[in-house]
Structures are given as C-alpha cells and as structure tokens.
C-alpha cells in the first residue's frame, strides 16, 4: 500500500471526522476542532483540507438527504476510510519515535 503523509491540520481534521462518525459534515467538523483544540478554524480551511483528504483517499464524501431547513439542499458528510485510519496510525507511530528519548525540560 502507498504511504500517505499527513500534515498537522490534516491529522486534526481527520481525527474530528473519525470522532463524529455519521455526523461528520463541515460545520460540525469545525466545531469539533475548535472545542477540542481551542484553536479558531475557518470553514474554508476545513473544506479545503477535506478535499485534500478525499484526494488522498483518507475520507469519503457522501451526500445526505435534502432538507427543507436547508432550502432543499443536502449536506455533504465525510467518513474516514481504512486508508485514512492507517495513515493516522502511521503518523502517530512516526511522531512517537521522534519524541522517544527527548528531554522534556526546556533547553
């Protein structure tokens, strides 16, 4: 399998998608990131990252049903793929190896 490299924000977005399960759409993903990290995030950054993750095969977009509250428009939901979960785990292992043996106190 081809190795997938993830940037920091890609990891955060992918973890939010995984956490949200069936409720992973743009606004909810943004809220999840902001509530867990305390970091302000623009919706544009979330959607751009979701598009990159879809191109890498890490998430799969699925259109929901149209709703009257959205003027008949459907939400696009995102689910993590096996490749996405594997990429997160690979990234976690790489970072753990980099941290191993480092002094914890400031230089």
Gaussian input, Z-matrix of N, CA and C with variables (Angstrom, degrees):
# hf/3-21g

backbone

0 1
 N
 C     1     B1
 C     2     B2     1     A1
 N     3     B3     2     A2     1     D1
 C     4     B4     3     A3     2     D2
 C     5     B5     4     A4     3     D3
 N     6     B6     5     A5     4     D4
 C     7     B7     6     A6     5     D5
 C     8     B8     7     A7     6     D6
 N     9     B9     8     A8     7     D7
 C    10    B10     9     A9     8     D8
 C    11    B11    10    A10     9     D9
 N    12    B12    11    A11    10    D10
 C    13    B13    12    A12    11    D11
 C    14    B14    13    A13    12    D12
 N    15    B15    14    A14    13    D13
 C    16    B16    15    A15    14    D14
 C    17    B17    16    A16    15    D15
 N    18    B18    17    A17    16    D16
 C    19    B19    18    A18    17    D17
 C    20    B20    19    A19    18    D18
 N    21    B21    20    A20    19    D19
 C    22    B22    21    A21    20    D20
 C    23    B23    22    A22    21    D21
 N    24    B24    23    A23    22    D22
 C    25    B25    24    A24    23    D23
 C    26    B26    25    A25    24    D24
 N    27    B27    26    A26    25    D25
 C    28    B28    27    A27    26    D26
 C    29    B29    28    A28    27    D27
 N    30    B30    29    A29    28    D28
 C    31    B31    30    A30    29    D29
 C    32    B32    31    A31    30    D30
 N    33    B33    32    A32    31    D31
 C    34    B34    33    A33    32    D32
 C    35    B35    34    A34    33    D33
 N    36    B36    35    A35    34    D34
 C    37    B37    36    A36    35    D35
 C    38    B38    37    A37    36    D36
 N    39    B39    38    A38    37    D37
 C    40    B40    39    A39    38    D38
 C    41    B41    40    A40    39    D39
 N    42    B42    41    A41    40    D40
 C    43    B43    42    A42    41    D41
 C    44    B44    43    A43    42    D42
 N    45    B45    44    A44    43    D43
 C    46    B46    45    A45    44    D44
 C    47    B47    46    A46    45    D45
 N    48    B48    47    A47    46    D46
 C    49    B49    48    A48    47    D47
 C    50    B50    49    A49    48    D48
 N    51    B51    50    A50    49    D49
 C    52    B52    51    A51    50    D50
 C    53    B53    52    A52    51    D51
 N    54    B54    53    A53    52    D52
 C    55    B55    54    A54    53    D53
 C    56    B56    55    A55    54    D54
 N    57    B57    56    A56    55    D55
 C    58    B58    57    A57    56    D56
 C    59    B59    58    A58    57    D57
 N    60    B60    59    A59    58    D58
 C    61    B61    60    A60    59    D59
 C    62    B62    61    A61    60    D60
 N    63    B63    62    A62    61    D61
 C    64    B64    63    A63    62    D62
 C    65    B65    64    A64    63    D63
 N    66    B66    65    A65    64    D64
 C    67    B67    66    A66    65    D65
 C    68    B68    67    A67    66    D66
 N    69    B69    68    A68    67    D67
 C    70    B70    69    A69    68    D68
 C    71    B71    70    A70    69    D69
 N    72    B72    71    A71    70    D70
 C    73    B73    72    A72    71    D71
 C    74    B74    73    A73    72    D72
 N    75    B75    74    A74    73    D73
 C    76    B76    75    A75    74    D74
 C    77    B77    76    A76    75    D75
 N    78    B78    77    A77    76    D76
 C    79    B79    78    A78    77    D77
 C    80    B80    79    A79    78    D78
 N    81    B81    80    A80    79    D79
 C    82    B82    81    A81    80    D80
 C    83    B83    82    A82    81    D81
 N    84    B84    83    A83    82    D82
 C    85    B85    84    A84    83    D83
 C    86    B86    85    A85    84    D84
 N    87    B87    86    A86    85    D85
 C    88    B88    87    A87    86    D86
 C    89    B89    88    A88    87    D87
 N    90    B90    89    A89    88    D88
 C    91    B91    90    A90    89    D89
 C    92    B92    91    A91    90    D90
 N    93    B93    92    A92    91    D91
 C    94    B94    93    A93    92    D92
 C    95    B95    94    A94    93    D93
 N    96    B96    95    A95    94    D94
 C    97    B97    96    A96    95    D95
 C    98    B98    97    A97    96    D96
 N    99    B99    98    A98    97    D97
 C   100   B100    99    A99    98    D98
 C   101   B101   100   A100    99    D99
 N   102   B102   101   A101   100   D100
 C   103   B103   102   A102   101   D101
 C   104   B104   103   A103   102   D102
 N   105   B105   104   A104   103   D103
 C   106   B106   105   A105   104   D104
 C   107   B107   106   A106   105   D105
 N   108   B108   107   A107   106   D106
 C   109   B109   108   A108   107   D107
 C   110   B110   109   A109   108   D108
 N   111   B111   110   A110   109   D109
 C   112   B112   111   A111   110   D110
 C   113   B113   112   A112   111   D111
 N   114   B114   113   A113   112   D112
 C   115   B115   114   A114   113   D113
 C   116   B116   115   A115   114   D114
 N   117   B117   116   A116   115   D115
 C   118   B118   117   A117   116   D116
 C   119   B119   118   A118   117   D117
 N   120   B120   119   A119   118   D118
 C   121   B121   120   A120   119   D119
 C   122   B122   121   A121   120   D120
 N   123   B123   122   A122   121   D121
 C   124   B124   123   A123   122   D122
 C   125   B125   124   A124   123   D123
 N   126   B126   125   A125   124   D124
 C   127   B127   126   A126   125   D125
 C   128   B128   127   A127   126   D126
 N   129   B129   128   A128   127   D127
 C   130   B130   129   A129   128   D128
 C   131   B131   130   A130   129   D129
 N   132   B132   131   A131   130   D130
 C   133   B133   132   A132   131   D131
 C   134   B134   133   A133   132   D132
 N   135   B135   134   A134   133   D133
 C   136   B136   135   A135   134   D134
 C   137   B137   136   A136   135   D135
 N   138   B138   137   A137   136   D136
 C   139   B139   138   A138   137   D137
 C   140   B140   139   A139   138   D138
 N   141   B141   140   A140   139   D139
 C   142   B142   141   A141   140   D140
 C   143   B143   142   A142   141   D141
 N   144   B144   143   A143   142   D142
 C   145   B145   144   A144   143   D143
 C   146   B146   145   A145   144   D144
 N   147   B147   146   A146   145   D145
 C   148   B148   147   A147   146   D146
 C   149   B149   148   A148   147   D147
 N   150   B150   149   A149   148   D148
 C   151   B151   150   A150   149   D149
 C   152   B152   151   A151   150   D150
 N   153   B153   152   A152   151   D151
 C   154   B154   153   A153   152   D152
 C   155   B155   154   A154   153   D153
 N   156   B156   155   A155   154   D154
 C   157   B157   156   A156   155   D155
 C   158   B158   157   A157   156   D156
 N   159   B159   158   A158   157   D157
 C   160   B160   159   A159   158   D158
 C   161   B161   160   A160   159   D159
 N   162   B162   161   A161   160   D160
 C   163   B163   162   A162   161   D161
 C   164   B164   163   A163   162   D162
 N   165   B165   164   A164   163   D163
 C   166   B166   165   A165   164   D164
 C   167   B167   166   A166   165   D165
 N   168   B168   167   A167   166   D166
 C   169   B169   168   A168   167   D167
 C   170   B170   169   A169   168   D168
 N   171   B171   170   A170   169   D169
 C   172   B172   171   A171   170   D170
 C   173   B173   172   A172   171   D171
 N   174   B174   173   A173   172   D172
 C   175   B175   174   A174   173   D173
 C   176   B176   175   A175   174   D174
 N   177   B177   176   A176   175   D175
 C   178   B178   177   A177   176   D176
 C   179   B179   178   A178   177   D177
 N   180   B180   179   A179   178   D178
 C   181   B181   180   A180   179   D179
 C   182   B182   181   A181   180   D180
 N   183   B183   182   A182   181   D181
 C   184   B184   183   A183   182   D182
 C   185   B185   184   A184   183   D183
 N   186   B186   185   A185   184   D184
 C   187   B187   186   A186   185   D185
 C   188   B188   187   A187   186   D186
 N   189   B189   188   A188   187   D187
 C   190   B190   189   A189   188   D188
 C   191   B191   190   A190   189   D189
 N   192   B192   191   A191   190   D190
 C   193   B193   192   A192   191   D191
 C   194   B194   193   A193   192   D192
 N   195   B195   194   A194   193   D193
 C   196   B196   195   A195   194   D194
 C   197   B197   196   A196   195   D195
 N   198   B198   197   A197   196   D196
 C   199   B199   198   A198   197   D197
 C   200   B200   199   A199   198   D198
 N   201   B201   200   A200   199   D199
 C   202   B202   201   A201   200   D200
 C   203   B203   202   A202   201   D201
 N   204   B204   203   A203   202   D202
 C   205   B205   204   A204   203   D203
 C   206   B206   205   A205   204   D204
 N   207   B207   206   A206   205   D205
 C   208   B208   207   A207   206   D206
 C   209   B209   208   A208   207   D207
 N   210   B210   209   A209   208   D208
 C   211   B211   210   A210   209   D209
 C   212   B212   211   A211   210   D210
 N   213   B213   212   A212   211   D211
 C   214   B214   213   A213   212   D212
 C   215   B215   214   A214   213   D213
 N   216   B216   215   A215   214   D214
 C   217   B217   216   A216   215   D215
 C   218   B218   217   A217   216   D216
 N   219   B219   218   A218   217   D217
 C   220   B220   219   A219   218   D218
 C   221   B221   220   A220   219   D219
 N   222   B222   221   A221   220   D220
 C   223   B223   222   A222   221   D221
 C   224   B224   223   A223   222   D222
 N   225   B225   224   A224   223   D223
 C   226   B226   225   A225   224   D224
 C   227   B227   226   A226   225   D225
 N   228   B228   227   A227   226   D226
 C   229   B229   228   A228   227   D227
 C   230   B230   229   A229   228   D228
 N   231   B231   230   A230   229   D229
 C   232   B232   231   A231   230   D230
 C   233   B233   232   A232   231   D231
 N   234   B234   233   A233   232   D232
 C   235   B235   234   A234   233   D233
 C   236   B236   235   A235   234   D234
 N   237   B237   236   A236   235   D235
 C   238   B238   237   A237   236   D236
 C   239   B239   238   A238   237   D237
 N   240   B240   239   A239   238   D238
 C   241   B241   240   A240   239   D239
 C   242   B242   241   A241   240   D240
 N   243   B243   242   A242   241   D241
 C   244   B244   243   A243   242   D242
 C   245   B245   244   A244   243   D243
 N   246   B246   245   A245   244   D244
 C   247   B247   246   A246   245   D245
 C   248   B248   247   A247   246   D246
 N   249   B249   248   A248   247   D247
 C   250   B250   249   A249   248   D248
 C   251   B251   250   A250   249   D249
 N   252   B252   251   A251   250   D250
 C   253   B253   252   A252   251   D251
 C   254   B254   253   A253   252   D252
 N   255   B255   254   A254   253   D253
 C   256   B256   255   A255   254   D254
 C   257   B257   256   A256   255   D255
 N   258   B258   257   A257   256   D256
 C   259   B259   258   A258   257   D257
 C   260   B260   259   A259   258   D258
 N   261   B261   260   A260   259   D259
 C   262   B262   261   A261   260   D260
 C   263   B263   262   A262   261   D261
 N   264   B264   263   A263   262   D262
 C   265   B265   264   A264   263   D263
 C   266   B266   265   A265   264   D264
 N   267   B267   266   A266   265   D265
 C   268   B268   267   A267   266   D266
 C   269   B269   268   A268   267   D267
 N   270   B270   269   A269   268   D268
 C   271   B271   270   A270   269   D269
 C   272   B272   271   A271   270   D270
 N   273   B273   272   A272   271   D271
 C   274   B274   273   A273   272   D272
 C   275   B275   274   A274   273   D273
 N   276   B276   275   A275   274   D274
 C   277   B277   276   A276   275   D275
 C   278   B278   277   A277   276   D276
 N   279   B279   278   A278   277   D277
 C   280   B280   279   A279   278   D278
 C   281   B281   280   A280   279   D279
 N   282   B282   281   A281   280   D280
 C   283   B283   282   A282   281   D281
 C   284   B284   283   A283   282   D282
 N   285   B285   284   A284   283   D283
 C   286   B286   285   A285   284   D284
 C   287   B287   286   A286   285   D285
 N   288   B288   287   A287   286   D286
 C   289   B289   288   A288   287   D287
 C   290   B290   289   A289   288   D288
 N   291   B291   290   A290   289   D289
 C   292   B292   291   A291   290   D290
 C   293   B293   292   A292   291   D291
 N   294   B294   293   A293   292   D292
 C   295   B295   294   A294   293   D293
 C   296   B296   295   A295   294   D294
 N   297   B297   296   A296   295   D295
 C   298   B298   297   A297   296   D296
 C   299   B299   298   A298   297   D297
 N   300   B300   299   A299   298   D298
 C   301   B301   300   A300   299   D299
 C   302   B302   301   A301   300   D300
 N   303   B303   302   A302   301   D301
 C   304   B304   303   A303   302   D302
 C   305   B305   304   A304   303   D303
 N   306   B306   305   A305   304   D304
 C   307   B307   306   A306   305   D305
 C   308   B308   307   A307   306   D306
 N   309   B309   308   A308   307   D307
 C   310   B310   309   A309   308   D308
 C   311   B311   310   A310   309   D309
 N   312   B312   311   A311   310   D310
 C   313   B313   312   A312   311   D311
 C   314   B314   313   A313   312   D312
 N   315   B315   314   A314   313   D313
 C   316   B316   315   A315   314   D314
 C   317   B317   316   A316   315   D315
 N   318   B318   317   A317   316   D316
 C   319   B319   318   A318   317   D317
 C   320   B320   319   A319   318   D318

   B1=1.4448
   B2=1.5282
   B3=1.3236
   B4=1.4599
   B5=1.5286
   B6=1.3214
   B7=1.4603
   B8=1.5225
   B9=1.3276
   B10=1.4581
   B11=1.5270
   B12=1.3153
   B13=1.4582
   B14=1.5187
   B15=1.3306
   B16=1.4516
   B17=1.5167
   B18=1.3261
   B19=1.4537
   B20=1.5229
   B21=1.3311
   B22=1.4682
   B23=1.5304
   B24=1.3270
   B25=1.4579
   B26=1.5257
   B27=1.3184
   B28=1.4645
   B29=1.5308
   B30=1.3283
   B31=1.4586
   B32=1.5207
   B33=1.3302
   B34=1.4635
   B35=1.5215
   B36=1.3153
   B37=1.4683
   B38=1.5178
   B39=1.3141
   B40=1.4617
   B41=1.5303
   B42=1.3141
   B43=1.4701
   B44=1.5199
   B45=1.3286
   B46=1.4643
   B47=1.5264
   B48=1.3188
   B49=1.4740
   B50=1.5261
   B51=1.3111
   B52=1.4658
   B53=1.5294
   B54=1.3279
   B55=1.4635
   B56=1.5253
   B57=1.3188
   B58=1.4598
   B59=1.5251
   B60=1.3126
   B61=1.4634
   B62=1.5187
   B63=1.3307
   B64=1.4616
   B65=1.5259
   B66=1.3339
   B67=1.4648
   B68=1.5337
   B69=1.3306
   B70=1.4633
   B71=1.5148
   B72=1.3155
   B73=1.4618
   B74=1.5232
   B75=1.3181
   B76=1.4591
   B77=1.5140
   B78=1.3310
   B79=1.4661
   B80=1.5226
   B81=1.3282
   B82=1.4731
   B83=1.5342
   B84=1.3137
   B85=1.4672
   B86=1.5303
   B87=1.3190
   B88=1.4687
   B89=1.5279
   B90=1.3258
   B91=1.4660
   B92=1.5235
   B93=1.3104
   B94=1.4753
   B95=1.5223
   B96=1.3167
   B97=1.4649
   B98=1.5188
   B99=1.3254
   B100=1.4616
   B101=1.5266
   B102=1.3284
   B103=1.4622
   B104=1.5296
   B105=1.3152
   B106=1.4715
   B107=1.5265
   B108=1.3209
   B109=1.4743
   B110=1.5220
   B111=1.3326
   B112=1.4619
   B113=1.5141
   B114=1.2992
   B115=1.4615
   B116=1.5276
   B117=1.3495
   B118=1.4608
   B119=1.5361
   B120=1.3270
   B121=1.4644
   B122=1.5199
   B123=1.3146
   B124=1.4668
   B125=1.5249
   B126=1.3141
   B127=1.4606
   B128=1.5305
   B129=1.3274
   B130=1.4599
   B131=1.5191
   B132=1.3402
   B133=1.4698
   B134=1.5242
   B135=1.3279
   B136=1.4677
   B137=1.5268
   B138=1.3364
   B139=1.4758
   B140=1.5299
   B141=1.3170
   B142=1.4703
   B143=1.5300
   B144=1.3247
   B145=1.4655
   B146=1.5212
   B147=1.3279
   B148=1.4672
   B149=1.5248
   B150=1.3227
   B151=1.4647
   B152=1.5320
   B153=1.3382
   B154=1.4813
   B155=1.5274
   B156=1.3281
   B157=1.4672
   B158=1.5276
   B159=1.3249
   B160=1.4636
   B161=1.5278
   B162=1.3322
   B163=1.4691
   B164=1.5271
   B165=1.3345
   B166=1.4663
   B167=1.5251
   B168=1.3318
   B169=1.4652
   B170=1.5191
   B171=1.3257
   B172=1.4683
   B173=1.5251
   B174=1.3198
   B175=1.4665
   B176=1.5159
   B177=1.3259
   B178=1.4568
   B179=1.5226
   B180=1.3359
   B181=1.4683
   B182=1.5250
   B183=1.3240
   B184=1.4616
   B185=1.5192
   B186=1.3226
   B187=1.4543
   B188=1.5240
   B189=1.3489
   B190=1.4626
   B191=1.5186
   B192=1.3064
   B193=1.4619
   B194=1.5238
   B195=1.3150
   B196=1.4701
   B197=1.5275
   B198=1.3296
   B199=1.4636
   B200=1.5198
   B201=1.3318
   B202=1.4642
   B203=1.5267
   B204=1.3460
   B205=1.4657
   B206=1.5205
   B207=1.3101
   B208=1.4673
   B209=1.5317
   B210=1.3091
   B211=1.4655
   B212=1.5171
   B213=1.3265
   B214=1.4659
   B215=1.5138
   B216=1.3320
   B217=1.4703
   B218=1.5314
   B219=1.3078
   B220=1.4645
   B221=1.5289
   B222=1.3322
   B223=1.4704
   B224=1.5202
   B225=1.3101
   B226=1.4626
   B227=1.5369
   B228=1.3217
   B229=1.4569
   B230=1.5174
   B231=1.3233
   B232=1.4593
   B233=1.5184
   B234=1.3217
   B235=1.4597
   B236=1.5189
   B237=1.3115
   B238=1.4625
   B239=1.5294
   B240=1.2988
   B241=1.4684
   B242=1.5302
   B243=1.3038
   B244=1.4760
   B245=1.5207
   B246=1.3332
   B247=1.4741
   B248=1.5171
   B249=1.3257
   B250=1.4569
   B251=1.5158
   B252=1.3271
   B253=1.4659
   B254=1.5299
   B255=1.3207
   B256=1.4701
   B257=1.5299
   B258=1.3299
   B259=1.4690
   B260=1.5228
   B261=1.3277
   B262=1.4665
   B263=1.5292
   B264=1.3074
   B265=1.4716
   B266=1.5270
   B267=1.3165
   B268=1.4628
   B269=1.5318
   B270=1.3219
   B271=1.4601
   B272=1.5211
   B273=1.3362
   B274=1.4678
   B275=1.5285
   B276=1.3312
   B277=1.4751
   B278=1.5293
   B279=1.3448
   B280=1.4637
   B281=1.5244
   B282=1.3301
   B283=1.4642
   B284=1.5260
   B285=1.3231
   B286=1.4670
   B287=1.5283
   B288=1.3332
   B289=1.4740
   B290=1.5261
   B291=1.3266
   B292=1.4690
   B293=1.5318
   B294=1.3249
   B295=1.4646
   B296=1.5309
   B297=1.3183
   B298=1.4633
   B299=1.5319
   B300=1.3241
   B301=1.4525
   B302=1.5191
   B303=1.3458
   B304=1.4604
   B305=1.5166
   B306=1.3065
   B307=1.4691
   B308=1.5088
   B309=1.2946
   B310=1.4655
   B311=1.5137
   B312=1.3294
   B313=1.4582
   B314=1.5363
   B315=1.3454
   B316=1.4696
   B317=1.5223
   B318=1.3075
   B319=1.4728
   B320=1.4976
   A1=109.15
   A2=115.93
   A3=121.77
   A4=109.85
   A5=116.46
   A6=121.34
   A7=109.88
   A8=115.70
   A9=122.72
   A10=107.74
   A11=115.98
   A12=120.96
   A13=109.09
   A14=115.99
   A15=122.46
   A16=111.45
   A17=115.89
   A18=121.13
   A19=109.77
   A20=115.90
   A21=120.63
   A22=112.01
   A23=117.34
   A24=119.25
   A25=111.29
   A26=117.68
   A27=120.64
   A28=109.80
   A29=117.00
   A30=120.53
   A31=111.02
   A32=116.23
   A33=120.84
   A34=110.85
   A35=117.44
   A36=120.88
   A37=110.14
   A38=117.16
   A39=120.89
   A40=111.19
   A41=117.00
   A42=119.94
   A43=111.17
   A44=117.79
   A45=121.09
   A46=110.54
   A47=116.95
   A48=121.04
   A49=109.27
   A50=117.25
   A51=122.33
   A52=109.97
   A53=116.94
   A54=121.82
   A55=112.18
   A56=117.30
   A57=121.34
   A58=113.70
   A59=117.14
   A60=120.07
   A61=111.81
   A62=117.08
   A63=121.80
   A64=113.77
   A65=117.85
   A66=121.18
   A67=111.91
   A68=117.57
   A69=122.09
   A70=113.82
   A71=117.35
   A72=121.44
   A73=107.74
   A74=117.25
   A75=122.84
   A76=116.73
   A77=117.65
   A78=120.64
   A79=110.86
   A80=117.44
   A81=120.51
   A82=110.85
   A83=117.67
   A84=120.83
   A85=108.99
   A86=116.59
   A87=121.33
   A88=110.66
   A89=117.84
   A90=121.43
   A91=111.67
   A92=116.51
   A93=121.30
   A94=110.30
   A95=116.92
   A96=121.06
   A97=110.35
   A98=117.10
   A99=120.41
   A100=111.58
   A101=117.90
   A102=119.93
   A103=111.88
   A104=117.85
   A105=120.16
   A106=113.47
   A107=117.24
   A108=119.43
   A109=113.14
   A110=117.24
   A111=120.46
   A112=112.25
   A113=115.73
   A114=123.27
   A115=109.21
   A116=118.21
   A117=118.60
   A118=110.48
   A119=115.97
   A120=121.53
   A121=108.32
   A122=116.75
   A123=119.46
   A124=109.33
   A125=115.64
   A126=120.05
   A127=110.19
   A128=117.30
   A129=120.59
   A130=112.26
   A131=116.56
   A132=120.46
   A133=110.32
   A134=116.51
   A135=120.24
   A136=109.94
   A137=117.03
   A138=119.64
   A139=111.97
   A140=117.74
   A141=120.00
   A142=110.12
   A143=116.26
   A144=120.77
   A145=110.84
   A146=117.58
   A147=120.08
   A148=111.21
   A149=117.06
   A150=120.80
   A151=110.70
   A152=116.20
   A153=120.11
   A154=110.75
   A155=116.12
   A156=120.09
   A157=111.19
   A158=117.56
   A159=120.68
   A160=110.16
   A161=116.95
   A162=120.92
   A163=111.38
   A164=116.59
   A165=121.25
   A166=112.17
   A167=116.95
   A168=120.82
   A169=113.69
   A170=117.52
   A171=121.49
   A172=113.34
   A173=117.03
   A174=121.56
   A175=108.72
   A176=113.83
   A177=120.42
   A178=107.71
   A179=118.06
   A180=119.70
   A181=110.55
   A182=115.31
   A183=122.05
   A184=107.75
   A185=117.64
   A186=121.27
   A187=109.86
   A188=114.74
   A189=120.65
   A190=109.71
   A191=114.91
   A192=120.91
   A193=110.33
   A194=118.32
   A195=120.50
   A196=110.01
   A197=116.12
   A198=120.12
   A199=109.85
   A200=115.25
   A201=121.04
   A202=110.94
   A203=117.23
   A204=120.17
   A205=112.02
   A206=117.24
   A207=121.33
   A208=110.94
   A209=116.64
   A210=120.05
   A211=112.98
   A212=116.53
   A213=120.65
   A214=114.09
   A215=117.03
   A216=120.08
   A217=110.21
   A218=115.38
   A219=121.41
   A220=109.86
   A221=116.11
   A222=121.38
   A223=108.52
   A224=115.54
   A225=121.10
   A226=106.78
   A227=115.10
   A228=121.88
   A229=109.27
   A230=116.10
   A231=121.52
   A232=109.07
   A233=115.11
   A234=120.81
   A235=108.60
   A236=115.05
   A237=119.97
   A238=108.96
   A239=116.42
   A240=121.81
   A241=109.14
   A242=116.02
   A243=119.60
   A244=110.74
   A245=115.56
   A246=119.62
   A247=110.61
   A248=117.82
   A249=121.71
   A250=111.90
   A251=116.64
   A252=120.72
   A253=110.35
   A254=116.87
   A255=120.71
   A256=110.89
   A257=116.61
   A258=120.10
   A259=110.74
   A260=117.52
   A261=120.57
   A262=111.06
   A263=115.83
   A264=119.49
   A265=110.90
   A266=117.12
   A267=121.09
   A268=110.40
   A269=116.62
   A270=121.40
   A271=110.57
   A272=117.30
   A273=121.36
   A274=110.76
   A275=116.28
   A276=120.03
   A277=111.44
   A278=116.85
   A279=120.11
   A280=111.27
   A281=116.26
   A282=120.37
   A283=111.17
   A284=117.62
   A285=120.77
   A286=110.41
   A287=117.07
   A288=119.95
   A289=111.09
   A290=117.11
   A291=120.16
   A292=111.30
   A293=117.45
   A294=121.44
   A295=112.10
   A296=117.53
   A297=121.50
   A298=110.84
   A299=115.04
   A300=121.19
   A301=115.69
   A302=117.93
   A303=119.67
   A304=110.66
   A305=115.92
   A306=120.22
   A307=108.40
   A308=116.72
   A309=121.16
   A310=112.68
   A311=118.28
   A312=120.42
   A313=109.57
   A314=116.68
   A315=119.83
   A316=110.87
   A317=115.40
   A318=120.99
   A319=111.74
   D1=141.46
   D2=179.37
   D3=-70.88
   D4=135.16
   D5=179.49
   D6=-73.68
   D7=135.38
   D8=178.84
   D9=-108.74
   D10=124.94
   D11=178.68
   D12=-99.63
   D13=134.12
   D14=-177.60
   D15=-117.67
   D16=133.15
   D17=172.14
   D18=-78.31
   D19=171.66
   D20=-177.19
   D21=-58.29
   D22=-50.68
   D23=-177.48
   D24=-68.19
   D25=-33.44
   D26=175.59
   D27=-61.04
   D28=-41.63
   D29=177.45
   D30=-61.06
   D31=-45.48
   D32=-178.71
   D33=-62.83
   D34=-45.48
   D35=179.48
   D36=-63.90
   D37=-43.91
   D38=-179.03
   D39=-64.05
   D40=-39.82
   D41=176.49
   D42=-64.50
   D43=-38.43
   D44=177.17
   D45=-64.01
   D46=-43.52
   D47=178.12
   D48=-59.18
   D49=-45.29
   D50=-178.79
   D51=-62.33
   D52=-46.00
   D53=-179.42
   D54=-62.00
   D55=-39.05
   D56=-175.01
   D57=-77.47
   D58=-18.97
   D59=178.36
   D60=58.21
   D61=-121.56
   D62=-176.73
   D63=-74.78
   D64=-6.09
   D65=-177.77
   D66=-105.27
   D67=23.00
   D68=-175.09
   D69=-86.86
   D70=82.28
   D71=172.44
   D72=-120.17
   D73=166.36
   D74=-169.02
   D75=-45.57
   D76=-54.89
   D77=-176.32
   D78=-64.67
   D79=-42.98
   D80=179.17
   D81=-65.48
   D82=-37.58
   D83=177.95
   D84=-62.73
   D85=-45.64
   D86=177.87
   D87=-59.17
   D88=-46.48
   D89=179.46
   D90=-61.84
   D91=-41.10
   D92=179.70
   D93=-62.11
   D94=-44.67
   D95=179.67
   D96=-63.56
   D97=-48.43
   D98=-177.90
   D99=-63.41
   D100=-40.57
   D101=-178.04
   D102=-70.93
   D103=-33.80
   D104=-177.85
   D105=-86.51
   D106=-29.67
   D107=-176.64
   D108=-104.07
   D109=-20.58
   D110=-174.12
   D111=71.63
   D112=15.62
   D113=-175.20
   D114=-104.94
   D115=125.33
   D116=177.18
   D117=-68.76
   D118=138.96
   D119=-175.94
   D120=-135.48
   D121=135.37
   D122=175.76
   D123=-85.10
   D124=148.74
   D125=179.29
   D126=-64.95
   D127=-31.93
   D128=177.42
   D129=-62.78
   D130=-39.81
   D131=178.10
   D132=-65.16
   D133=-38.18
   D134=179.01
   D135=-63.94
   D136=-48.56
   D137=-177.71
   D138=-66.85
   D139=-37.99
   D140=178.00
   D141=-63.41
   D142=-40.22
   D143=179.71
   D144=-69.99
   D145=-40.12
   D146=176.31
   D147=-60.50
   D148=-38.61
   D149=178.00
   D150=-63.76
   D151=-44.45
   D152=177.22
   D153=-61.42
   D154=-43.59
   D155=-179.60
   D156=-65.45
   D157=-34.88
   D158=176.42
   D159=-66.43
   D160=-41.65
   D161=178.45
   D162=-63.69
   D163=-33.00
   D164=178.33
   D165=-79.96
   D166=-9.08
   D167=-179.35
   D168=83.91
   D169=18.13
   D170=-177.10
   D171=-90.49
   D172=-25.96
   D173=175.49
   D174=-131.82
   D175=158.24
   D176=177.41
   D177=-123.98
   D178=119.91
   D179=176.46
   D180=-80.29
   D181=140.33
   D182=178.49
   D183=-135.70
   D184=129.83
   D185=178.53
   D186=-80.30
   D187=131.31
   D188=174.95
   D189=-81.75
   D190=-173.94
   D191=178.48
   D192=-80.03
   D193=144.26
   D194=174.89
   D195=-62.36
   D196=143.86
   D197=179.19
   D198=-127.31
   D199=150.34
   D200=179.10
   D201=-65.23
   D202=-34.72
   D203=-178.83
   D204=-66.16
   D205=-19.08
   D206=178.01
   D207=-106.30
   D208=21.39
   D209=179.09
   D210=66.74
   D211=30.50
   D212=179.56
   D213=84.57
   D214=2.61
   D215=179.24
   D216=-89.33
   D217=152.69
   D218=179.48
   D219=-99.60
   D220=151.54
   D221=173.51
   D222=-85.25
   D223=149.14
   D224=173.22
   D225=-100.51
   D226=117.36
   D227=178.70
   D228=-98.81
   D229=152.95
   D230=-179.92
   D231=-124.76
   D232=137.38
   D233=175.08
   D234=-124.60
   D235=147.37
   D236=178.35
   D237=-75.74
   D238=144.40
   D239=177.44
   D240=-99.32
   D241=170.04
   D242=175.41
   D243=-60.50
   D244=-38.95
   D245=178.32
   D246=-63.98
   D247=-37.19
   D248=177.84
   D249=-65.81
   D250=-44.42
   D251=178.00
   D252=-63.54
   D253=-40.69
   D254=178.95
   D255=-65.61
   D256=-39.32
   D257=178.86
   D258=-64.71
   D259=-40.05
   D260=176.87
   D261=-62.75
   D262=-45.10
   D263=-179.88
   D264=-64.51
   D265=-41.09
   D266=178.04
   D267=-61.90
   D268=-43.63
   D269=178.79
   D270=-63.37
   D271=-42.08
   D272=178.69
   D273=-60.07
   D274=-43.76
   D275=179.17
   D276=-64.54
   D277=-42.13
   D278=178.92
   D279=-60.50
   D280=-45.62
   D281=-179.81
   D282=-65.14
   D283=-39.07
   D284=178.34
   D285=-61.95
   D286=-40.41
   D287=177.85
   D288=-65.90
   D289=-36.49
   D290=178.69
   D291=-68.70
   D292=-37.08
   D293=-179.35
   D294=-75.63
   D295=-27.76
   D296=-174.61
   D297=-56.69
   D298=126.78
   D299=175.92
   D300=86.34
   D301=-4.90
   D302=178.64
   D303=-75.67
   D304=145.85
   D305=173.33
   D306=-68.92
   D307=143.38
   D308=-178.28
   D309=-90.65
   D310=-20.63
   D311=-177.69
   D312=-83.19
   D313=154.75
   D314=179.72
   D315=-61.32
   D316=153.57
   D317=-179.68
   D318=-73.36

